[in-house]
Structures are given as C-alpha cells and as structure tokens.
Amino acid sequence: MIPERDISWIYYFLYPVLAAAAGYLIFIIYQYGRGLKDSPREIWFVSISQVTEFVAWSLMLSTLTLFLSSDVGLSDISASNIVGGWNVSYTVLMFGVGALVDAVGVKRVLVIGTVLAIASRLVFAVSTNIYTLILFGFAVQAVSVAFLSPVITVAIKRYTKSDTSAMGFAMFYTLMNVGFAVGGWMFDYIRNTLGEYGTTVVPLLGTMSTYRFIMLVAFFMSIPAMIFIALLRDGINLHDNGRIEITPPKKSEGAFFPALGKTVRDAFTDAYRIFIDVMKQPAFWKFMLLLTILLGVNYVFFHFHYTFPKYGIRVLGEGAKVGSVYGMLNPVIVIFFVPLIAWATRTWSPYLMITFGSFVSAFAVFLVTLPERFFIPLVDTVFGRLIWQVWLGLDPAIGEGKLAIYIALTIFVGLFTVGEAIWSPRLMEYTARIAPEGQEASYMTLSMLPKFISQPLVALMSGQLLANYVPVQDKIGPDGKAILNEAGQVVQVVGDVSDHRMVWVWIAALAVTSPIGMLILRKWVNPKEPVKG
C-alpha cells in the first residue's frame, strides 16, 4: 500500500520552473523573430500552419495501429505491416516531388498536399472498411506527406537568406515540436474523457469509437493549416541583400493534370539520373553506410509511434498515459535541450557527437528492460511522485508495480531524447561535410534509401513483438462469435503480458547496433577532420 503524502510544497518550486520554461520558450521565439525580420510574412504563415498540422499528425500516428486493430479488426501483425507499407509508399513518392515546386509553385503544392491530408483524415474518421482505408485513406495520405515534407523545406529555404536559413529551420523545428507536444496531450485527454473503448455521438456521423473520434479531431486540426497556406503569395524568394522577389511559377503546357503527370515522370527520371551519378562517388557510400548504421537507433521512433501505444494500454491498463510519456515529454525536451546542447558542443566533431548521442539513446532503451523491482524504490520518493502523482496524475490504487513501470518509461524517454538532441541535429552537419559541394540536396534526398529498404522489416518486427509478448484475443460470446461494443469494435481481452519487457529487449538490441557500428566503422565512415576540444 502506497502511503498518502502531502507534497503540495513542491509546487512552490515547480511553478517558478514552469514560468521560467515558458519565458525561455517565448524568448527563443522572440529571438527567431528578430533574426528573421528581413524574411517575408510567408515564413510565419508556413511555420504556424505546421503547428496544427503536426498536432493532427501526432494524433494520427499514435492512433493508427490502435484504430486498425480495434475498429477495423486487423491483427497486430497485419496492422503493423499496413502502416509499414504506407511509410514505404510516401518515402518513394518523396523522390519525385521536388521538381513539382518549379513546375507549379510552392503555394500550389502546399495547397494540394494540405487538401489531401484533410480529405484522407476524414476517411479514417468515417470508414472502417480496409479497402476504402487503403485506397482513400493511406494512399491519399501518402501523397499528402510526399507533397508537404520536402516542399516545406524548399519554402523555408526560399524565405530566408543564407545567413538566416539555419534560424528559419530552427524556428520551424521548435514549432513542429510544440505541435507534437500538444498532440500527445490531446491523445491522452480524449482517451481519458471518452474511455479507451468508449463511444460518443457526433452530429451527422452517429456513434463513433474513441479512436475514430481522435481521427476526426485530427481532421479538424488540419483545417487551420489550410487557412494559413491560402494566405501565402506564390513565387516569393528572399535574396541575400534583403530584396524580396516575386516570380510567378512556370506555366505548364496543356491541361494542369496531364502537365502535372509529366512533371512527376520527369522528376523520377531526374532522381534516377542523380542517383546513378552520385552512387559513383566514394563519399556517397560512406554516407549510406552511416545512415544504415543509424537505422538501429532511428527505428526506436517507429516503435514509439506504432508499438508503444498498444504496449502501454495492454501492460498499464486502459487509459494509459502513453501520449504524455512520449508524445509530450519527447518534444518538450527537444525544444529546450537542442539549442543548449548545440551551443555547448558547437566546436565538437559531428561524428563524435553522433556516436555519443546514439550511445546515450541506445543505453536508455536498456533501462526499461529491467524488472519493476529496480524502480519500485523510486515510487515513494519526491522524484517518483513528481512523475506519477504531480505530472501524470495517476491513482496510486493501480499498484506500485505499474507506477514503477511509468517511472522507468519516463526515465527511458527522457534519456533517449537527450541523446536524440545530441545526435540528430549533427547528422545534417555531417551530411554537409561529407557531401561534395553543390550536391548536399541530392545526398539529403537519397538519405531516405536505407529506411525505404528496411521499413517493412521493422514493421513486421513491431507486429511480432506485440503479438508474442503483449498479446490480445477477441472476447467470444455464447454464440461463438466475437463480442462487439456499442461502436462496433471487437472487444478484446489482454493475454499473458508477464514477458512484456522482452519487447524492449529486442528494440534495445536493435538500437545498440548504432553506437557499436559507429565505433567499429569509424575508419571508413568518418570524414577526415580534426576533433576540436
């Protein structure tokens, strides 16, 4: 039995810390505003539009596999495989989208991508037919992602000068993480308000399950992005002398859609030509080797989005605060730590930082493989209560075992994110150093190849881990058929989860290949440069 303790005194320390953090965030954004004073208003419209877009994106990623299993009736393996195939599809499409900007302009590409995102999320909210979801949900959403992701990068580049582009991307990165944090909070709030497998009645749409309602919220959160995108002027380009040039996009010959199709074909042809040319360079294979090494730690993110929600609900119970533990904590730490770490380590070798950061992230995964008894002593400490009582607001009646798991998961995510803040930003710097001058963009485009090749494997891994170590089975009624709840979901019963830590054992084994590979292959991968102290 966990004793009741009055820890209200902690708020006297907590509120000033939160106020200081809020002030720091405002200061960061203010500094971005000062540094980008010469940029056109479009940079703010694009960046702010992505706040609500990433709220919607965060909600969708966290809910997808839950929705596919509970509402559509797919097994863990089938759900993970479909999501993995979806990831592969938009990765392929990204190769050919860059040329669309020159053909039809930044604004039109952003409009098309945003409209497709809005439409596809509505499909996820209103349909549970797997064929409809694949054709009009996943396929349309893949095109949307392929349109938006590269074009946002191009837009920010055009709206900044050479000496302010880093600040423009940093501001976008900050606001993106604000959107992710809000999405993580909303994911938990909706599930705790409606119930994990609850229902709600929506006008015109009837009774909806909790997961379908989250998809509906994602749909509505996408709409404000469209408003800001509509305010953009097309053809904006900021020169280094501060002059803003407005150049209309190139006119396509003939009807729009045939011309668009021709542009896409030409884009993929150009991508193939660039690939053949670049792959002859030794630096390219060094880059590919590095990215392959980093797949281990990179794929922990895949498991956070697609494995962790199911794991948390099955091990910790319905309403598990998985959105807060990862969806909020990760982006908040990134927002505050990336600028500090970047400043403190600005003279350090990028390769050294990538190696050290990937080691920290991989080590963090091993912490959560430890049995609950290692963390139970923390439950009744100020540190433990700050996590489960003050922050997560958990009921101690769930037992010290589950509270210990929450503490372990929080430490894991926090330490993993610190590692991410160390290695992730320096990867782009490494790319700039290893790529031949003028070919940095080609290297960034081709950086998606290792993920493209291996994503189906990690998706299969996710489904197998869930099915083997935290399984569920349909609840069968007296008639021998699966029991459905009011929203038409199959009622499922959690099976034996006593080996749940094995989920993280396998993920940790995958993650640790990154720092080990960085050390072993340093001679072949690291560009020749002096390590500065």
C-alpha positions as semicolon CSV with decimal commas, in nm:
position;residue;x (nm);y (nm);z (nm)
1;M;0,000;0,000;0,000
2;I;0,142;0,336;-0,102
3;P;0,105;0,590;0,182
4;E;-0,062;0,924;0,124
5;R;0,177;1,216;0,144
6;D;0,125;1,589;0,127
7;I;0,367;1,711;-0,137
8;S;0,188;2,038;-0,211
9;W;0,510;2,215;-0,109
10;I;0,668;2,100;-0,434
11;Y;0,450;2,343;-0,628
12;Y;0,639;2,635;-0,472
13;F;0,941;2,511;-0,666
14;L;0,755;2,374;-0,968
15;Y;0,561;2,688;-1,066
16;P;0,873;2,910;-1,090
17;V;1,042;2,642;-1,303
18;L;0,741;2,623;-1,536
19;A;0,724;3,004;-1,554
20;A;1,094;3,017;-1,640
21;A;1,046;2,749;-1,907
22;A;0,755;2,942;-2,061
23;G;0,962;3,259;-2,055
24;Y;1,252;3,077;-2,217
25;L;1,025;2,948;-2,497
26;I;0,890;3,299;-2,557
27;F;1,247;3,432;-2,560
28;I;1,351;3,169;-2,816
29;I;1,062;3,258;-3,049
30;Y;1,132;3,630;-2,996
31;Q;1,494;3,575;-3,097
32;Y;1,377;3,390;-3,407
33;G;1,154;3,685;-3,489
34;R;1,442;3,930;-3,456
35;G;1,675;3,716;-3,665
36;L;1,414;3,668;-3,937
37;K;1,297;4,029;-3,955
38;D;1,400;4,052;-4,321
39;S;1,204;3,741;-4,417
40;P;0,863;3,779;-4,580
41;R;0,550;3,708;-4,379
42;E;0,522;3,376;-4,562
43;I;0,779;3,215;-4,333
44;W;0,547;3,275;-4,037
45;F;0,240;3,151;-4,223
46;V;0,419;2,830;-4,323
47;S;0,565;2,769;-3,977
48;I;0,244;2,839;-3,785
49;S;0,041;2,630;-4,029
50;Q;0,259;2,334;-3,942
51;V;0,183;2,365;-3,569
52;T;-0,175;2,250;-3,619
53;E;-0,065;2,010;-3,895
54;F;0,175;1,837;-3,656
55;V;-0,092;1,825;-3,386
56;A;-0,303;1,632;-3,636
57;W;-0,005;1,423;-3,749
58;S;0,082;1,334;-3,389
59;L;-0,277;1,228;-3,315
60;M;-0,291;1,018;-3,630
61;L;0,042;0,838;-3,576
62;S;-0,044;0,749;-3,216
63;T;-0,388;0,616;-3,309
64;L;-0,327;0,432;-3,638
65;T;-0,238;0,082;-3,518
66;L;-0,491;0,103;-3,233
67;F;-0,762;0,200;-3,482
68;L;-0,667;-0,071;-3,730
69;S;-0,688;-0,342;-3,465
70;S;-0,984;-0,224;-3,256
71;D;-1,209;-0,071;-3,524
72;V;-1,103;-0,247;-3,842
73;G;-1,035;-0,583;-3,676
74;L;-0,680;-0,644;-3,801
75;S;-0,424;-0,844;-3,607
76;D;-0,117;-0,674;-3,463
77;I;0,098;-0,810;-3,744
78;S;-0,142;-0,707;-4,022
79;A;-0,188;-0,359;-3,876
80;S;0,187;-0,303;-3,844
81;N;0,252;-0,432;-4,197
82;I;-0,005;-0,195;-4,348
83;V;0,147;0,101;-4,163
84;G;0,496;-0,009;-4,274
85;G;0,382;-0,033;-4,635
86;W;0,228;0,312;-4,606
87;N;0,560;0,452;-4,480
88;V;0,742;0,295;-4,774
89;S;0,493;0,440;-5,023
90;Y;0,534;0,802;-4,917
91;T;0,912;0,758;-4,896
92;V;0,915;0,651;-5,262
93;L;0,693;0,941;-5,365
94;M;0,922;1,194;-5,198
95;F;1,193;1,121;-5,452
96;G;0,998;1,287;-5,731
97;V;0,816;1,572;-5,559
98;G;1,097;1,829;-5,550
99;A;1,064;1,917;-5,917
100;L;0,693;1,997;-5,870
101;V;0,784;2,318;-5,691
102;D;0,946;2,463;-6,003
103;A;0,659;2,343;-6,217
104;V;0,357;2,462;-6,018
105;G;0,497;2,673;-5,733
106;V;0,532;2,633;-5,355
107;K;0,183;2,753;-5,270
108;R;0,000;2,523;-5,512
109;V;0,196;2,217;-5,397
110;L;0,124;2,306;-5,033
111;V;-0,244;2,357;-5,110
112;I;-0,267;2,020;-5,286
113;G;-0,082;1,843;-5,005
114;T;-0,292;2,005;-4,731
115;V;-0,623;1,933;-4,907
116;L;-0,522;1,568;-4,948
117;A;-0,423;1,550;-4,579
118;I;-0,760;1,689;-4,470
119;A;-0,958;1,458;-4,700
120;S;-0,769;1,142;-4,605
121;R;-0,808;1,206;-4,231
122;L;-1,183;1,238;-4,277
123;V;-1,180;0,895;-4,442
124;F;-1,011;0,746;-4,135
125;A;-1,280;0,900;-3,916
126;V;-1,584;0,780;-4,111
127;S;-1,484;0,440;-4,251
128;T;-1,369;0,107;-4,109
129;N;-1,359;-0,078;-4,442
130;I;-0,998;-0,178;-4,500
131;Y;-1,018;-0,141;-4,879
132;T;-1,164;0,209;-4,851
133;L;-0,898;0,299;-4,598
134;I;-0,615;0,176;-4,819
135;L;-0,742;0,348;-5,137
136;F;-0,873;0,675;-4,998
137;G;-0,702;0,692;-4,661
138;F;-0,348;0,556;-4,670
139;A;-0,283;0,615;-5,042
140;V;-0,409;0,974;-5,036
141;Q;-0,229;1,045;-4,710
142;A;0,095;0,909;-4,861
143;V;0,072;1,156;-5,149
144;S;0,000;1,432;-4,898
145;V;0,307;1,352;-4,688
146;A;0,523;1,329;-5,001
147;F;0,399;1,673;-5,109
148;L;0,428;1,853;-4,776
149;S;0,754;1,727;-4,624
150;P;1,007;1,826;-4,895
151;V;0,818;2,138;-5,004
152;I;0,816;2,286;-4,654
153;T;1,195;2,262;-4,662
154;V;1,210;2,436;-5,000
155;A;0,971;2,708;-4,880
156;I;1,175;2,792;-4,570
157;K;1,492;2,798;-4,778
158;R;1,335;3,049;-5,019
159;Y;1,202;3,267;-4,737
160;T;1,541;3,307;-4,565
161;K;1,885;3,441;-4,652
162;S;2,198;3,227;-4,648
163;D;2,292;3,363;-4,306
164;T;1,942;3,318;-4,157
165;S;1,836;2,984;-4,309
166;A;1,962;2,791;-4,004
167;M;1,747;3,010;-3,781
168;G;1,445;2,960;-4,008
169;F;1,476;2,583;-3,986
170;A;1,535;2,602;-3,610
171;M;1,215;2,802;-3,565
172;F;1,022;2,553;-3,777
173;Y;1,171;2,265;-3,576
174;T;1,066;2,434;-3,249
175;L;0,709;2,497;-3,363
176;M;0,686;2,144;-3,505
177;N;0,772;2,003;-3,163
178;V;0,517;2,232;-2,999
179;G;0,258;2,070;-3,228
180;F;0,377;1,720;-3,135
181;A;0,358;1,803;-2,763
182;V;0,003;1,934;-2,793
183;G;-0,093;1,626;-2,995
184;G;0,049;1,395;-2,727
185;W;-0,151;1,572;-2,457
186;M;-0,472;1,562;-2,664
187;F;-0,426;1,189;-2,736
188;D;-0,435;1,111;-2,363
189;Y;-0,706;1,367;-2,283
190;I;-0,954;1,233;-2,539
191;R;-0,896;0,871;-2,438
192;N;-0,939;0,950;-2,070
193;T;-1,251;1,159;-2,134
194;L;-1,432;0,912;-2,360
195;G;-1,277;0,592;-2,227
196;E;-1,025;0,371;-2,407
197;Y;-1,302;0,180;-2,582
198;G;-1,578;0,433;-2,523
199;T;-1,815;0,598;-2,767
200;T;-1,953;0,941;-2,845
201;V;-2,232;1,061;-3,070
202;V;-2,128;1,310;-3,338
203;P;-2,394;1,501;-3,535
204;L;-2,433;1,366;-3,891
205;L;-2,181;1,089;-3,822
206;G;-2,361;0,900;-3,547
207;T;-2,189;0,689;-3,282
208;M;-1,810;0,689;-3,303
209;S;-1,548;0,498;-3,110
210;T;-1,277;0,682;-2,920
211;Y;-1,015;0,607;-3,186
212;R;-1,237;0,720;-3,473
213;F;-1,316;1,037;-3,278
214;I;-0,942;1,106;-3,240
215;M;-0,911;1,074;-3,618
216;L;-1,199;1,321;-3,653
217;V;-1,018;1,565;-3,424
218;A;-0,707;1,521;-3,641
219;F;-0,923;1,611;-3,942
220;F;-1,043;1,932;-3,778
221;M;-0,693;2,023;-3,660
222;S;-0,576;2,006;-4,023
223;I;-0,815;2,280;-4,137
224;P;-0,639;2,585;-3,980
225;A;-0,325;2,488;-4,173
226;M;-0,522;2,536;-4,495
227;I;-0,616;2,890;-4,388
228;F;-0,253;2,994;-4,340
229;I;-0,142;2,823;-4,662
230;A;-0,413;3,014;-4,850
231;L;-0,258;3,343;-4,731
232;L;0,075;3,269;-4,899
233;R;0,190;3,465;-5,200
234;D;0,335;3,238;-5,466
235;G;0,681;3,276;-5,616
236;I;0,836;3,452;-5,312
237;N;1,215;3,444;-5,296
238;L;1,434;3,636;-5,047
239;H;1,779;3,734;-5,174
240;D;2,084;3,774;-4,951
241;N;2,073;4,152;-4,998
242;G;1,727;4,156;-4,835
243;R;1,534;4,211;-5,159
244;I;1,212;4,010;-5,188
245;E;1,148;3,889;-5,542
246;I;0,807;3,762;-5,655
247;T;0,840;3,531;-5,955
248;P;0,528;3,354;-6,084
249;P;0,573;2,976;-6,112
250;K;0,643;2,833;-6,453
251;K;0,339;2,787;-6,670
252;S;0,266;2,426;-6,756
253;E;0,183;2,349;-7,114
254;G;-0,160;2,199;-7,172
255;A;-0,410;2,095;-6,907
256;F;-0,297;2,104;-6,546
257;F;-0,321;1,735;-6,453
258;P;-0,152;1,600;-6,769
259;A;0,123;1,856;-6,718
260;L;0,147;1,754;-6,353
261;G;0,182;1,390;-6,454
262;K;0,459;1,478;-6,698
263;T;0,638;1,674;-6,426
264;V;0,622;1,376;-6,188
265;R;0,762;1,143;-6,455
266;D;1,041;1,387;-6,532
267;A;1,113;1,424;-6,161
268;F;1,156;1,049;-6,109
269;T;1,374;1,032;-6,420
270;D;1,593;1,311;-6,281
271;A;1,608;1,138;-5,942
272;Y;1,726;0,817;-6,111
273;R;1,990;1,007;-6,311
274;I;2,116;1,184;-5,997
275;F;2,130;0,853;-5,811
276;I;2,339;0,688;-6,084
277;D;2,577;0,985;-6,086
278;V;2,610;1,017;-5,708
279;M;2,649;0,645;-5,639
280;K;2,983;0,653;-5,826
281;Q;3,128;0,874;-5,552
282;P;3,306;0,714;-5,251
283;A;3,159;0,984;-5,023
284;F;2,809;0,866;-5,112
285;W;2,877;0,512;-4,993
286;K;3,022;0,647;-4,670
287;F;2,701;0,840;-4,624
288;M;2,486;0,536;-4,697
289;L;2,691;0,328;-4,453
290;L;2,642;0,588;-4,181
291;L;2,266;0,603;-4,238
292;T;2,246;0,223;-4,233
293;I;2,434;0,215;-3,902
294;L;2,195;0,472;-3,753
295;L;1,885;0,274;-3,853
296;G;1,902;0,088;-3,522
297;V;1,852;0,394;-3,306
298;N;1,630;0,563;-3,565
299;Y;1,378;0,281;-3,558
300;V;1,310;0,335;-3,190
301;F;1,097;0,626;-3,315
302;F;0,894;0,382;-3,525
303;H;0,828;0,173;-3,213
304;F;0,735;0,482;-3,013
305;H;0,460;0,565;-3,261
306;Y;0,331;0,219;-3,353
307;T;0,438;-0,028;-3,083
308;F;0,431;0,184;-2,767
309;P;0,059;0,279;-2,765
310;K;-0,056;-0,084;-2,774
311;Y;0,217;-0,191;-2,533
312;G;0,123;0,078;-2,281
313;I;-0,251;0,007;-2,290
314;R;-0,204;-0,368;-2,254
315;V;0,058;-0,354;-1,979
316;L;-0,057;-0,046;-1,785
317;G;-0,429;-0,067;-1,849
318;E;-0,693;0,127;-2,038
319;G;-0,630;0,500;-2,043
320;A;-0,253;0,453;-2,005
321;K;-0,075;0,789;-2,031
322;V;0,133;0,687;-2,332
323;G;0,073;1,021;-2,504
324;S;0,217;1,213;-2,210
325;V;0,511;0,980;-2,152
326;Y;0,636;1,002;-2,511
327;G;0,418;1,239;-2,715
328;M;0,464;1,530;-2,471
329;L;0,793;1,459;-2,295
330;N;0,999;1,397;-2,608
331;P;0,918;1,721;-2,796
332;V;0,936;1,934;-2,481
333;I;1,288;1,812;-2,404
334;V;1,387;1,860;-2,769
335;I;1,260;2,220;-2,767
336;F;1,466;2,318;-2,465
337;F;1,773;2,099;-2,497
338;V;1,863;2,123;-2,866
339;P;1,964;2,493;-2,855
340;L;2,160;2,444;-2,530
341;I;2,342;2,132;-2,649
342;A;2,411;2,287;-2,991
343;W;2,570;2,591;-2,826
344;A;2,769;2,391;-2,568
345;T;2,910;2,147;-2,828
346;R;2,942;2,382;-3,126
347;T;3,317;2,314;-3,163
348;W;3,294;1,936;-3,127
349;S;3,324;1,692;-3,415
350;P;2,986;1,597;-3,571
351;Y;3,093;1,232;-3,587
352;L;3,186;1,231;-3,220
353;M;2,851;1,385;-3,126
354;I;2,654;1,139;-3,341
355;T;2,840;0,847;-3,183
356;F;2,797;0,973;-2,827
357;G;2,433;1,074;-2,877
358;S;2,338;0,740;-3,032
359;F;2,509;0,564;-2,737
360;V;2,301;0,766;-2,488
361;S;1,978;0,689;-2,676
362;A;2,058;0,317;-2,709
363;F;2,158;0,289;-2,343
364;A;1,826;0,447;-2,244
365;V;1,632;0,161;-2,406
366;F;1,814;-0,094;-2,188
367;L;1,689;0,081;-1,873
368;V;1,330;-0,016;-1,948
369;T;1,426;-0,383;-1,990
370;L;1,498;-0,401;-1,616
371;P;1,237;-0,564;-1,388
372;E;0,996;-0,337;-1,199
373;R;1,172;-0,409;-0,867
374;F;1,462;-0,185;-0,975
375;F;1,227;0,116;-0,991
376;I;0,986;0,038;-0,706
377;P;1,214;0,216;-0,450
378;L;1,159;0,537;-0,651
379;V;0,779;0,522;-0,627
380;D;0,758;0,685;-0,282
381;T;1,034;0,940;-0,343
382;V;0,993;1,305;-0,439
383;F;1,128;1,222;-0,785
384;G;0,885;0,934;-0,832
385;R;0,585;1,126;-0,703
386;L;0,675;1,421;-0,925
387;I;0,632;1,185;-1,221
388;W;0,326;0,976;-1,135
389;Q;0,140;1,198;-0,890
390;V;0,210;1,557;-0,996
391;W;0,270;1,522;-1,370
392;L;0,071;1,217;-1,481
393;G;-0,195;1,241;-1,209
394;L;-0,212;0,863;-1,160
395;D;-0,420;0,686;-0,899
396;P;-0,191;0,502;-0,655
397;A;-0,451;0,224;-0,649
398;I;-0,307;0,090;-0,976
399;G;-0,025;-0,050;-0,764
400;E;0,342;0,022;-0,715
401;G;0,436;-0,224;-0,991
402;K;0,263;-0,020;-1,262
403;L;0,379;0,307;-1,107
404;A;0,735;0,171;-1,123
405;I;0,687;0,094;-1,495
406;Y;0,568;0,451;-1,553
407;I;0,881;0,583;-1,379
408;A;1,103;0,350;-1,585
409;L;0,936;0,457;-1,910
410;T;0,969;0,826;-1,821
411;I;1,341;0,792;-1,742
412;F;1,386;0,595;-2,064
413;V;1,209;0,850;-2,285
414;G;1,382;1,143;-2,114
415;L;1,732;1,000;-2,152
416;F;1,662;0,877;-2,505
417;T;1,551;1,226;-2,604
418;V;1,863;1,386;-2,456
419;G;2,061;1,151;-2,680
420;E;1,842;1,249;-2,974
421;A;1,908;1,617;-2,904
422;I;2,280;1,538;-2,922
423;W;2,298;1,329;-3,239
424;S;2,003;1,424;-3,457
425;P;2,093;1,789;-3,539
426;R;2,455;1,698;-3,601
427;L;2,360;1,444;-3,868
428;M;2,266;1,729;-4,104
429;E;2,600;1,896;-4,036
430;Y;2,779;1,569;-4,108
431;T;2,593;1,547;-4,440
432;A;2,711;1,894;-4,536
433;R;3,070;1,800;-4,458
434;I;3,079;1,467;-4,638
435;A;2,878;1,566;-4,948
436;P;3,063;1,724;-5,243
437;E;2,991;2,094;-5,284
438;G;2,664;2,160;-5,462
439;Q;2,530;1,806;-5,408
440;E;2,405;1,838;-5,049
441;A;2,041;1,833;-5,165
442;S;2,094;1,511;-5,362
443;Y;2,252;1,347;-5,059
444;M;1,957;1,451;-4,840
445;T;1,710;1,312;-5,093
446;L;1,893;0,981;-5,120
447;S;1,923;0,959;-4,739
448;M;1,577;0,800;-4,743
449;L;1,702;0,490;-4,925
450;P;1,811;0,282;-4,621
451;K;1,476;0,344;-4,449
452;F;1,289;0,262;-4,768
453;I;1,462;-0,074;-4,796
454;S;1,424;-0,177;-4,432
455;Q;1,092;-0,026;-4,317
456;P;0,888;-0,339;-4,397
457;L;1,121;-0,537;-4,171
458;V;1,082;-0,307;-3,870
459;A;0,704;-0,300;-3,926
460;L;0,697;-0,679;-3,919
461;M;0,911;-0,668;-3,604
462;S;0,661;-0,435;-3,435
463;G;0,366;-0,665;-3,504
464;Q;0,556;-0,975;-3,393
465;L;0,670;-0,815;-3,066
466;L;0,314;-0,715;-2,978
467;A;0,165;-1,050;-3,076
468;N;0,427;-1,252;-2,886
469;Y;0,483;-1,054;-2,565
470;V;0,168;-0,844;-2,506
471;P;-0,100;-1,043;-2,693
472;V;-0,474;-0,986;-2,702
473;Q;-0,758;-1,210;-2,813
474;D;-1,116;-1,145;-2,913
475;K;-1,378;-1,188;-2,643
476;I;-1,613;-1,460;-2,762
477;G;-1,981;-1,472;-2,670
478;P;-2,203;-1,777;-2,604
479;D;-2,284;-1,795;-2,976
480;G;-1,917;-1,845;-3,059
481;K;-1,886;-1,503;-3,226
482;A;-1,672;-1,209;-3,122
483;I;-1,848;-0,961;-2,894
484;L;-1,878;-0,606;-3,027
485;N;-1,916;-0,289;-2,822
486;E;-2,156;-0,004;-2,898
487;A;-1,920;0,146;-3,156
488;G;-1,884;-0,183;-3,340
489;Q;-1,534;-0,253;-3,209
490;V;-1,430;-0,608;-3,131
491;V;-1,398;-0,639;-2,753
492;Q;-1,053;-0,780;-2,681
493;V;-0,904;-0,938;-2,372
494;V;-0,538;-0,891;-2,284
495;G;-0,346;-1,216;-2,261
496;D;-0,027;-1,305;-2,073
497;V;0,197;-0,995;-2,052
498;S;0,444;-1,131;-1,795
499;D;0,722;-1,115;-2,058
500;H;0,638;-0,759;-2,166
501;R;0,996;-0,640;-2,108
502;M;1,106;-0,860;-2,398
503;V;0,951;-0,601;-2,630
504;W;1,221;-0,357;-2,521
505;V;1,495;-0,620;-2,510
506;W;1,461;-0,670;-2,886
507;I;1,428;-0,297;-2,953
508;A;1,737;-0,231;-2,738
509;A;1,932;-0,498;-2,925
510;L;1,844;-0,318;-3,249
511;A;1,927;0,027;-3,110
512;V;2,269;-0,065;-2,972
513;T;2,392;-0,162;-3,318
514;S;2,415;0,211;-3,395
515;P;2,681;0,324;-3,144
516;I;2,870;-0,005;-3,182
517;G;2,870;0,034;-3,561
518;M;2,983;0,397;-3,531
519;L;3,283;0,289;-3,323
520;I;3,380;-0,016;-3,530
521;L;3,340;0,154;-3,869
522;R;3,479;0,495;-3,772
523;K;3,780;0,448;-4,001
524;W;3,557;0,408;-4,309
525;V;3,269;0,642;-4,226
526;N;3,418;0,942;-4,051
527;P;3,523;1,228;-4,283
528;K;3,881;1,337;-4,221
529;E;3,863;1,633;-3,988
530;P;4,037;1,738;-3,668
531;V;3,840;1,683;-3,349
532;K;3,824;2,013;-3,169
533;G;3,810;2,032;-2,795
